[in-house]
Amino acid sequence: MASFKKYRVGDKFKLSHIDPDDTPFCEGDEAAQRAEVDALAIELDELQDLLHAEGKRKLLLVLQGLDTSGKDGTVRWVFSRTSPLGVRVTAFKAPNDEERARDYLWRCHAAVPRTGEIMVWNRSHYEDVLVPVVEGWIDKAEARRRYAQINDFERLLVETGTVVVKCMLHIDKDEQRERLQARIDTPGKQWKFSMDDLEVRTKWSAYQQAYQNALSHTSTDHAPWHVIPANSKRHRNVMVAQLLVKTMRQMKLKPPPPDPALKGMIVK
């Protein structure tokens, strides 16, 4: 099995050193890779059952990435076999008036996972150290304050029983162009396309630098970042699924002990 070490953000991390075309977690042909995703999805369902039965901890999966990086597809495939009763997904859009009237973490804290639950954030509080930085709405000093606040926020979650898994889905500019073009050219997918996507695309280098800074400042021992090479959709799915399974296995989840009073009971 491939190692996650290279893709875990640590000291001297450079986003530019991660090749979006890498596929170290994919083995065999397409059929074998699809079978692996399915097997991992089944195991995730079993692990989620244990998480719920244990009733003590919860898991938060943060998915970040530029437009077309595959956040929706990751959720669709990785959790394809998981009971919808045990997984919730929150997609963070541009803040509304109610949210803008409060601090930027308010809407995120309201969407943390409940005990025994897996919560997936499709975009997250990291939007507030990406878009405002690129657009020049906050300066470097404010960005550094927000990095520190985010680290404290995630420490609070971890210290109160939440395991945090953060994945940056990494594609290159050519791959994004092909995916955007496919949306334009496919009538059934045009609803996914927005002219705003092209505006953001003109700021590609600025967003790469913003991600570099955000990941470097907020990858901690309690909530590390992993960069997921995502030009290959199958590799993206396999790697995220393997990371989640590995994380949940390490949690050593156990159901409550059997009730002695039920031993030998016969239902009539």
N, C-alpha and C positions, 0 to 999 in steps of 0.2 A: 504494500500500500504506500502511496506517495506521502510525503511529509508536509505538514502544514507550516513548518518552521519558516520556510522561505517567504511565505505569504502573510505571516503575522507581523504587524507593524511594530517596530522597535527602534532602538537607537540607530542613527545613521540611515533611516529609511528614506528611500527615494521612489516615488510612484513611477517615475520614468524607467526604473530598473525592472518593473514587472511587465512582462510581455502579455498583452491581452489575448494573443494567439496561443499561449501556453495551454496544454491539455494534460497535465501530469496525472490527473485523477481519472482519466478515461482509459479503459483497457478493452481490448477486443473490438468487434465490429459494432455497427449501430444497434443491432438487435441485442447484443450483450449489454451495451450501455443502457438501453431502455429497460432491460430486465433488472439491472442493478438499481436504477432509480426506483423501480417498482418495489424491489425487495427492501430498500432503505425506507421507502414510504410506509411499508407494512410494519417495519420495526419501529418507526416513529410513532405509529398508532399505538403499538403495544407499550412503548415507553410513556406516551401521554396518559394511557390508562393508569400506569403506575404512579405518575405524577399526581393525577387526580386522586387516586386511592390513598396515597401517602398524606395528602392534605396539608402540607407544610410549606412547600416551596412553589415557585412559578418560574417561567422562562420568558424572556423578552428577546425576540429576534429583530434587529434593526437592519433594514435594507436601504442602502443609499446608492445612487448612481445617476448618471446623466440620462436625459431622455433616450428611450429605446434600449437601455441597458438590460432590461428584462426583469424588473421587480415583480410585475404581475405574473409573468410566466414562471418565475421561481416559486411563487406561492402556489400556483396552479399545479405544478408537477411535484414539488417536494411534499406538499400536504395532500396529495391526491387520494391517499388512503386513510387519512386521519379523520376521526369523527368531528363534524362541525361543532359538536357540543364542547369540544376541548380546545378549539383554536379560534381566536378572534383576529381579525385584520382591521387595522385602522390606517387609512390613507390620508396623509396630511397635505392639504392643498394650501394655497396662499391664505394667510390668516384673514378671517372676517372681522367686522367691526367689533364684535363682542370680544374676540381674541386679542385684537390690537389694543384694546383698552386695558389689558393686563400684561404681566410680564411674559416673556416669550416661552417660558417653560410651563405656564399654567395649563395650556391645552394638552401638553404631553403628560403631565402628572395625572390629569383626569383620565388618561387612557392606559395606565399601567396595568399589567395583568393581575387578575385575581388569583388567590391561592389555588393551586392545582391546575392552572391554565397556561397555555402557550399563547402569547400575544405577538403578532407580527406588525411592525410599523413599516408601511410603505412610504418612504421618506420619513423625516423625524425632526427632532430638535436641531439636527445638524444643518437643516436648511437655513437656520438663523446664524450660522457662521460660514455660509457659502454665498447665498444670494446677496445679503447686505454687504458682504466684503467686495464681491465682484462689482456691484452697482455703486459702491462708494458711499453707502448709507451709514456705515460705521467706520471708524478709523482703526488703526492697528492696536491701539491701547484698549479700545472697547472689545475688539476681537479676542485679545488675550484675557480680558476679564470674563468673557463668555466661555472660553475654553475652560477656565478654572471653575466657573459655575457649573458647567456640564459635568466635569469630573466629580464635583461634590454631589450633584444630583444623582449620578450613576452609582456613586459610593453609597448613598442613602438607600437606593434600590437594592443593591447587593447585600448591605448589612441588615435589611429587613426581609431577606429570603428570596430575592430575585436573581436568577442567573442571566447575565446579559451577554448576548452573542451579536457582534456587529460585523456586517459584511458590506464591503464596497464593491459593487459589480462594475468591473473595469473593462470598457470597450475602447477601441480606437476610433479616430475620426472617420476613417473610410467605412468601417462597419456601421457607424451611426448613419452615414450618408445612405448606404444601401438599405438600411431598415426604414429610414424616413421615406426614401423613394418608393419602397414597397408599399407603404401605407398610402401614398399618393396614387399609385398605379392600381391599387386593388380597391374597387368600389366598396366592398364589404368591410374594409379597414380604414377608409378615409375618416371615419369619425374619431379615430385615434390621433389624427394629425391636427396640429395647430400651427398657425403662422408664427406664433411665439417661439416654437421650437427652432425655427430658422434664425430668429433674433439671438437666442441663447447660443446657438451654434457659432455665431460670429465671435463669441467670447470664449472659445474653446480653451485657449492657453490660459486665460485668467481663471477659468474654473479648475483646470488641472492644478494650478498653483494653489488655489483656495483649498482644494482637496488635500494636497500635499501638506499644507499648514495645519488643517483641521485634524487630519489623521495623526500627524506627528505629535500634536499637543494633547490629544485625547485618547491615545491608545495606552491604557493603564493595565497594571496587573489584575485589577478587579474587573475591568471591562475592556479587553484588548480588541483591536481592529484586525480583521483579515481582509486582504484584497483578493477578490475572486476573478481570475481571468475569464472574461465572459463573451469573447467573440464567438466561441462555440456555446450554443445554448445548452447542449447536452452536458458539456463539461461543467458549465455553471450550475446546473441542477444537481449533478453528481457530487460536486465539491461541497455545495451548501448542505446537501443531505448528509454527506459523510461527516461534516463538521458538527451538525446538530446531533447526529447519532452518537458520535464520539463524546460530545459534551454531556449528553443525557446519560450515557453509560457511566461516565465518571461521577455523576451525581449519586450513583449507587441507590437508586430509588427502590423502596420496599413498601409493600402494602401493610396495613396494620396487622398485628399478630392475630391468629384465629381466636375466636371467642370460645373459651372452654365450655360455656353453657350450651353451645350449639352442637357439641360433639355427640354423635349418635342420634341426633334429632331426625325424625322421619316426618315428612310432609304428607298429610293424609288428604 
